[in-house]
Amino acid sequence: MQLKKKNSIIDFVKQLFSDCSHLLFPHCCEGCGTDVLSTDAYLCARCLFELPKSGMIAWPSNLLERRLRGRFPFQAAAAGYYYRKEGLIQHLIYQLKYGGKREIGVFLGQLLGHELLKSHRFATVDALIPIPLNEKKLRKRGYNQAEAICEGIAQVWKKPIVTNLVGRTLNTTTQTKQTQMGRWTNVQKAFSLSDKIGAEYAHLLLVDDVITTGATIESCANELLKIPNVTISIMGVAFSGSH
Ligand SMILES: [Zn+2]
């Protein structure tokens, strides 16, 4: 009886502390702004449910695979969500890239990690490779968003993150300002394999935030494919191609 009373007091104090910290550090849903979230959640249940899931992780010959097939050899490719203009995924990616909210990348990665955990198509992956960011953007942003996504994936789907295999070679200017041809030649030269080539990992999962034309992924994959007997798979948070 005494113990029960003590526990209820502890529970009361814990609840009080949680309520107070909620008042001091209000934590709102990134989607709808509702203030009902625990400190480690970024979306309320409703917004989470309404995210435009693609189902691609378990879907062979999905839209992204059809877009990339024939351009370079890969085992499986998927993006977790569809990128829609003015949509919630666009908002989250924007906050991740330009709003300084690195933790959103980790959160999105965790969502992907849960899907990957159930997937047979990606089961043989040995390591996660975040698409490297060029120095200028890295300095400005302070972090590589693809690395944050990998971190979230790895928290759920226990795989090592490898960042020293491939690097960025050019300070590519904003791609949208360039012509299609200029964009292509620029991105073709954008990556280089480091000297530390090892056969430690046989199946690499290349991870990016949004996949549109796939030119960046293709360029990076082509560098990694210089490693003897390596297999590549592709993972994005979102696919912004037509569907
Ligand atoms: Zn919400």
Residues whose N, C-alpha, C, O or C-beta is under 5 A from the ligand:
A	BS01	ZN	C29 G31 C32 G33 L43 C44 C47
